């Protein structure tokens, strides 16, 4: 099968993904074999490929927003059959027996595994996934539309929950890429007032078109105190900018697996019971709730499409801010992807 595989991290300009043919995997006990049709391209993939996020094993096939069709079942699988449509997201597995798993916090399990980091992901013609962590997909989305929901959408939803924003509240979104584009649609469904801070004039315009009451740059002050904020840019300076914009008792949820740094800041920004919360992964419950809500709203995804052979180019476009909403690999339409 065709795959885009990382053998050694490097700057995206050096084309670190090798586009090559590798053996098709076989499902083990409790696993599904899925023929991949589409896979979203995430900033976490970029951080892994460039080495900001240390690799857990190499070589590795990135991609944790995979959509496809079940073609084979491993021993002991129940609830799935060949021909079923399935999504594979970031959380690839958890132990199920630790105190965190038993209290609904499997995202914090110390034995958790992650798609495209611990095990091969969706930048390939086929992948295997634990059947109990694969996700049924809403019928209202085709494969390309569904792919961005599986990371940016689900983690954006968890970020909204962690921020504590209430219906009708004033919410700030700092950075406006794929995840924020989906989160704003949920927030507006909850009748929130949304204020967007992003350096890109085009993203500011897109935010206003989606329903933001205000959008501006990092050199501008948000015109009202915010009840909550979510940061999407992987920069500590943005976190402090958001903290300075929230009202007493407000929370900043940090939607990032990697930050460049957290700069020193005066305690006065944190006083009055303001909070900083990191957002770490998500649970299967988060995913199920979000996917159901996405179909109810319904959420609309914006994306640029690339063939699997152009995975390096898709990552470069993401790094350079040239992606409209999200980037999605059309694996089904790629030459020989299922051979």
C-alpha positions as CSV (number, residue, x, y, z in Angstrom):
1,X,0.0,0.0,0.0
2,X,1.0,3.6,-0.4
3,X,2.0,5.5,2.7
4,X,3.6,8.8,3.8
5,X,6.0,7.7,6.6
6,X,8.3,9.6,8.9
7,X,11.7,8.0,9.3
8,X,13.6,10.9,10.8
9,X,12.1,14.3,11.9
10,X,13.1,17.4,10.0
11,X,12.0,20.8,8.9
12,X,8.9,20.5,6.7
13,X,10.8,22.3,3.9
14,X,13.1,19.2,3.6
15,X,10.1,17.0,2.8
16,X,10.7,14.7,5.8
17,X,7.8,12.3,4.9
18,X,8.9,9.4,2.6
19,X,6.1,8.6,0.1
20,X,6.6,4.8,-0.3
21,X,5.0,1.4,-0.6
22,X,4.9,-0.6,2.6
23,X,3.2,-3.8,3.6
24,X,-0.5,-3.7,4.4
25,X,-1.1,-4.3,8.2
26,X,-3.2,-7.1,9.5
27,X,-5.6,-6.7,12.4
28,X,-4.7,-8.3,15.7
29,X,-7.1,-9.5,18.4
30,X,-9.7,-6.8,19.1
31,X,-8.7,-4.7,16.1
32,X,-10.2,-3.5,12.9
33,X,-8.5,-3.3,9.5
34,X,-9.7,-0.1,7.8
35,X,-9.3,1.0,4.3
36,X,-8.6,4.7,4.6
37,X,-10.5,7.1,2.4
38,X,-9.6,10.5,3.9
39,X,-7.3,11.8,6.7
40,X,-7.1,15.3,8.1
41,X,-3.7,17.0,8.5
42,X,-3.3,18.4,12.0
43,X,-0.8,20.8,13.6
44,X,0.2,18.0,15.9
45,X,1.3,16.0,12.9
46,X,3.4,19.0,11.9
47,X,5.0,19.2,15.4
48,X,5.7,15.4,15.3
49,X,7.2,15.6,11.8
50,X,9.5,18.6,12.7
51,X,10.5,17.1,16.0
52,X,8.8,19.6,18.3
53,X,6.9,16.7,19.6
54,X,9.4,13.9,20.3
55,X,8.8,10.7,18.3
56,X,7.8,7.7,20.4
57,X,8.8,5.3,17.6
58,X,10.3,5.5,14.1
59,X,9.4,5.0,11.4
60,X,5.8,6.1,12.0
61,X,2.9,6.9,9.7
62,X,1.3,10.1,11.0
63,X,-2.4,11.0,10.9
64,X,-5.1,10.9,13.5
65,X,-8.2,12.1,11.7
66,X,-8.7,9.0,9.5
67,X,-12.0,8.1,7.9
68,X,-12.5,4.8,6.1
69,X,-14.3,1.5,5.7
70,X,-13.9,-1.6,7.8
71,X,-12.5,-4.5,5.6
72,X,-11.6,-7.1,8.2
73,X,-12.0,-7.9,11.8
74,X,-9.5,-9.3,14.3
75,X,-10.4,-12.1,16.7
76,X,-13.0,-11.2,19.3
77,X,-14.3,-8.0,17.7
78,X,-18.0,-7.3,18.3
79,X,-20.2,-4.5,17.1
80,X,-18.5,-3.9,13.8
81,X,-18.7,-5.7,10.4
82,X,-17.0,-5.3,7.1
83,X,-18.4,-2.4,5.1
84,X,-19.0,-0.3,8.2
85,X,-17.8,3.3,8.0
86,X,-15.4,4.2,10.8
87,X,-13.3,7.1,12.2
88,X,-10.0,6.8,13.9
89,X,-9.0,9.7,16.1
90,X,-6.0,10.7,18.4
91,X,-6.8,8.5,21.4
92,X,-5.9,5.0,20.1
93,X,-6.3,3.2,23.4
94,X,-6.2,3.2,27.2
95,X,-5.8,0.6,29.9
96,X,-9.4,0.7,31.2
97,X,-8.5,-0.3,34.7
98,X,-6.6,2.6,36.3
99,X,-8.3,5.1,38.6
100,X,-8.4,7.7,35.8
101,X,-10.0,5.3,33.3
102,X,-12.5,4.1,35.8
103,X,-13.6,7.7,36.6
104,X,-14.2,8.7,32.9
105,X,-10.8,10.3,32.5
106,X,-9.2,7.9,30.0
107,X,-7.6,10.9,28.3
108,X,-5.2,11.0,31.3
109,X,-4.4,7.3,31.4
110,X,-0.6,6.8,31.8
111,X,-0.8,3.8,29.5
112,X,-2.8,5.7,26.8
113,X,-1.7,5.2,23.2
114,X,-2.1,7.7,20.4
115,X,-2.8,7.3,16.7
116,X,0.1,8.5,14.5
117,X,2.4,8.7,17.5
118,X,2.4,5.3,19.2
119,X,0.8,3.4,16.3
120,X,0.6,4.0,12.6
121,X,-2.0,6.5,11.5
122,X,-4.0,7.5,8.5
123,X,-1.5,8.8,6.0
124,X,-1.7,5.4,4.3
125,X,-4.0,3.2,2.3
126,X,-4.9,1.1,5.3
127,X,-4.6,1.2,9.1
128,X,-5.5,-1.0,12.1
129,X,-7.3,0.4,15.1
130,X,-8.7,-1.0,18.4
131,X,-12.3,-1.7,17.7
132,X,-13.4,-0.3,21.0
133,X,-11.7,3.1,20.2
134,X,-12.9,3.4,16.6
135,X,-15.8,5.8,16.1
136,X,-19.1,5.5,14.1
137,X,-19.5,8.5,12.0
138,X,-22.6,10.7,11.4
139,X,-24.4,10.0,8.1
140,X,-24.6,13.7,7.3
141,X,-20.9,14.1,6.5
142,X,-19.0,12.6,3.6
143,X,-15.5,11.3,4.2
144,X,-13.6,14.5,3.4
145,X,-16.1,16.5,5.5
146,X,-15.9,14.1,8.4
147,X,-12.1,14.0,8.7
148,X,-11.5,17.4,10.4
149,X,-14.2,16.6,13.0
150,X,-12.0,13.8,14.5
151,X,-9.4,16.0,16.1
152,X,-9.9,19.7,15.6
153,X,-13.6,19.3,16.2
154,X,-13.5,16.9,19.2
155,X,-10.6,18.7,21.0
156,X,-12.2,22.0,20.3
157,X,-15.4,20.7,22.0
158,X,-13.4,19.5,25.0
159,X,-11.7,22.9,25.2
160,X,-15.1,24.5,25.3
161,X,-16.1,22.2,28.2
162,X,-12.8,22.8,30.1
163,X,-13.2,26.6,29.7
164,X,-16.5,26.5,31.6
165,X,-18.2,28.8,29.1
166,X,-21.9,28.9,29.6
167,X,-24.7,29.5,27.1
168,X,-24.9,33.3,26.4
169,X,-21.4,33.9,27.8
170,X,-18.6,35.9,26.2
171,X,-15.9,33.6,24.7
172,X,-12.5,34.5,23.3
173,X,-10.8,32.3,20.7
174,X,-7.1,33.1,20.3
175,X,-5.9,31.7,17.0
176,X,-8.3,30.7,14.3
177,X,-7.3,27.6,12.5
178,X,-9.1,24.3,11.9
179,X,-10.1,23.6,15.5
180,X,-11.3,27.2,16.2
181,X,-13.3,27.1,13.0
182,X,-15.3,24.2,14.4
183,X,-15.4,25.4,18.0
184,X,-17.0,28.7,17.0
185,X,-19.9,26.9,15.5
186,X,-20.6,25.0,18.7
187,X,-20.3,28.2,20.8
188,X,-22.7,30.1,18.5
189,X,-25.1,27.2,18.8
190,X,-24.9,27.8,22.6
191,X,-25.8,31.5,21.9
192,X,-22.4,32.7,23.1
193,X,-20.8,36.0,22.0
194,X,-17.6,35.1,20.3
195,X,-14.5,37.3,20.1
196,X,-11.6,36.2,17.9
197,X,-8.0,37.2,18.1
198,X,-5.7,36.2,15.2
199,X,-2.9,37.8,13.3
200,X,-4.3,37.0,9.9
201,X,-6.6,39.6,8.3
202,X,-8.1,36.8,6.2
203,X,-8.8,34.7,9.3
204,X,-10.4,37.8,11.0
205,X,-12.7,38.2,8.1
206,X,-13.6,34.5,8.1
207,X,-14.3,34.6,11.8
208,X,-16.7,37.5,11.3
209,X,-18.4,35.7,8.4
210,X,-18.9,32.7,10.7
211,X,-20.6,34.9,13.3
212,X,-17.9,36.4,15.6
213,X,-19.1,39.7,17.0
214,X,-15.6,41.1,16.9
215,X,-12.3,39.9,15.4
216,X,-8.9,41.7,15.7
217,X,-5.2,41.2,15.9
218,X,-2.9,40.5,18.9
219,X,-2.0,44.2,19.1
220,X,-5.7,45.1,19.7
221,X,-7.6,44.9,23.0
222,X,-10.7,42.7,23.1
223,X,-13.5,45.3,23.6
224,X,-15.2,43.5,26.6
225,X,-14.0,41.3,29.5
226,X,-14.4,37.7,28.6
227,X,-16.0,35.0,30.6
228,X,-13.7,32.3,29.1
229,X,-11.0,32.0,26.4
230,X,-9.4,29.2,24.5
231,X,-6.0,29.5,23.0
232,X,-5.2,27.5,19.8
233,X,-1.8,29.0,18.8
234,X,1.2,27.0,20.2
235,X,2.7,30.1,21.7
236,X,3.0,31.0,25.4
237,X,2.7,34.7,24.6
238,X,-0.8,34.1,23.3
239,X,-1.8,32.3,26.5
240,X,-0.8,35.4,28.6
241,X,-2.6,37.6,26.1
242,X,-5.7,35.6,26.6
243,X,-5.3,35.6,30.4
244,X,-5.2,39.4,30.3
245,X,-8.5,39.5,28.5
246,X,-10.7,37.4,30.8
247,X,-12.8,38.7,33.6
248,X,-12.6,37.7,37.3
249,X,-13.3,34.0,37.8
250,X,-12.7,33.3,34.1
251,X,-10.7,30.4,32.7
252,X,-8.2,30.2,29.8
253,X,-8.2,26.7,28.3
254,X,-4.9,25.9,26.4
255,X,-5.7,23.8,23.4
256,X,-2.1,22.6,22.6
257,X,0.0,19.6,23.0
258,X,3.1,21.7,22.7
259,X,3.9,25.3,23.6
260,X,7.1,27.2,22.8
261,X,7.3,28.5,26.3
262,X,5.2,30.2,29.0
263,X,6.7,33.6,29.7
264,X,6.9,35.3,33.1
265,X,3.8,37.3,33.9
266,X,2.6,39.4,36.9
267,X,0.4,37.6,39.4
268,X,-2.2,40.3,39.0
269,X,-3.3,38.6,35.7
270,X,-4.1,35.4,37.6
271,X,-5.6,36.9,40.7
272,X,-9.3,37.2,41.3
273,X,-9.6,33.4,40.8
274,X,-8.7,33.4,37.1
275,X,-7.5,29.9,36.0
276,X,-5.2,28.4,33.4
277,X,-6.2,24.9,32.3
278,X,-4.5,22.6,29.8
279,X,-6.5,20.5,27.5
280,X,-5.0,17.0,27.2
281,X,-6.4,14.7,24.5
282,X,-10.1,13.7,24.8
283,X,-12.3,10.8,25.8
284,X,-14.5,8.6,23.7
285,X,-17.5,10.2,25.4
286,X,-16.3,13.6,24.2
287,X,-16.0,12.2,20.7
288,X,-19.5,10.7,20.7
289,X,-21.1,13.8,22.2
290,X,-19.4,16.1,19.7
291,X,-20.1,14.0,16.6
292,X,-23.8,13.8,17.6
293,X,-23.8,17.6,18.1
294,X,-22.0,18.2,14.8
295,X,-24.8,16.5,12.9
296,X,-27.5,18.3,15.0
297,X,-26.2,21.9,14.4
298,X,-25.1,20.9,11.7
299,X,-21.4,21.9,11.7
300,X,-19.8,22.8,8.3
301,X,-16.1,22.0,7.8
302,X,-13.9,24.0,5.5
303,X,-10.8,22.3,4.0
304,X,-8.3,22.2,1.2
305,X,-7.8,18.8,-0.4
306,X,-4.4,17.1,-1.2
307,X,-3.6,13.7,-2.5
308,X,-1.7,11.4,-0.2
309,X,1.3,11.8,-2.4
310,X,1.3,15.5,-1.5
311,X,1.4,15.0,2.3
312,X,4.6,17.0,2.6
313,X,3.0,19.9,0.7
314,X,-0.1,19.8,2.9
315,X,2.1,20.1,6.0
316,X,4.1,23.0,4.4
317,X,0.9,24.8,3.6
318,X,-0.3,24.3,7.2
319,X,3.1,25.6,8.6
320,X,2.9,28.7,6.3
321,X,-0.7,29.6,7.1
322,X,-1.9,28.8,3.6
323,X,-4.7,26.4,4.6
324,X,-8.3,27.5,4.5
325,X,-9.8,25.9,7.6
326,X,-8.3,22.4,7.5
327,X,-6.2,20.3,5.2
328,X,-7.4,16.9,4.2
329,X,-5.7,14.1,2.4
330,X,-7.9,12.4,-0.2
331,X,-6.5,8.9,0.3
332,X,-9.2,7.2,-1.7
333,X,-8.4,9.3,-4.7
334,X,-4.6,8.9,-4.5
335,X,-2.8,6.7,-7.0
336,X,-2.4,3.2,-5.8
337,X,-3.2,4.0,-2.2
338,X,-4.9,0.6,-1.7
339,X,-2.6,-1.5,-3.7
